[in-house]
Amino acid sequence: ATAFPWQLYNQEVIQEENKVPSYTLPDLLMKSDGKRVESAAEWEKLLRSQTLQTFETEVYGQIPNQEVAVTYEENLLHAKTLKDFGSIREIRFSIEKDGNRIQAVLLLILPDRSSPVPVFLGYNFNGNHTIHPDESISLPESWVANSPEMGVRENRPSPNSRGKKSSRWAVQQILERGYGLATMYYGDIDPDFDDGFENGVHSLFSKNKTREKDDWGSIATWAWGLSRVMDYFETNPLIDKNKVCVLGHSRLGKAALFAGANDKRFALVISNNSGCGGAALSKRRFGETVAAINDRFPHWFCENFKKYNHNEDQLPVDQHQLLALMAPRPVYVASAAEDLWADPKGEFLAAKNASAVYRLYGLKGLQLQEMPEVNKPHIDGYIGYHIRSGVHDLTAYDWEQFLNFADARLK
Ligand code: GTR
């Protein structure tokens, strides 16, 4: 019997350290001439964009470099629950290209402050109305996954799910510490099912187009959406655009990392239990593997990534290199002890191995030889890490560490 909640995948799953095959990680400082880069300038000039490009062509797909027309419609909500310590706004994004249009709604919760505030930005899984019980918050208009727990039938959200995921969003804590929170339902950008890349953002760029092996999958579209929110922040004087922390849990942590790698405007990047295709090393094959993720989620990555099903040794990059693309910006990796499917040790090792690039900048990455004890966060370097007790989730404990890390690195 497997300890994993995902029983759908019937292949043997490695869940013991002594079953991890031997593997070699790509040397993230190695140039094509066999010499290693020795300075931050050399890394930036010779390796950084090449590494990013390999992630684009072999893993997530290319984010099209094409303009879209975006308009924002802002609405200050009459939120009853927050009136003593903050404000809630909804910003409706209309995103247009070649006569096609999609709409997405950003929920922006800000503390009362006289100067621009730093914000945390992250997608939610079930709709903005699920992150906080305030009745003024709108339900999504786009497709939502059917779920008895969330009362979703026929892909329509239910008002009964207001606040149902509030344990994942430490709203009061965030505001009290002087940060804002911005969140968007990820399905507004691209609905999370395999529809042949027709709907969501794909409808703006690639309708009726034959799909190339490096065309973007859904993770890349979600990353793209985060950058469009960053564009909006640049227009809003209430927000300190130099202190935007992008974060995500699980599949949305994969998206946050790819967004941070692509868009240097994000000042700090946080991965919570992002696992395979996120912070965890693929070559360890522990827990979720490349084949497992491509089988269950054929729309998340680009076609090329499927070449590495049961073939991780051939992958030209691994996820420590994705984390290294954040340098010199701070990055945080959070694991959970019972979340073996996401390979906590693989997440730790990626964070540790990314440190070599931070060293080029004269910065401390993650200075730990071995995995730390459970519930002992390490936030003194530019790569933060903790493994908390418990299951795959985003909790108040995680938020507390992210806030401490943001205070330490950005203030
Ligand atoms: C799982 C998937 C993981 C992770 C998770 C989630 O089914 O295997 O990679 O993304 O979903 O997003 O909660």
Residues whose N, C-alpha, C, O or C-beta is under 5 A from the ligand:
A	BS01	GTR	H249 S250 R251 G275 C276 E288
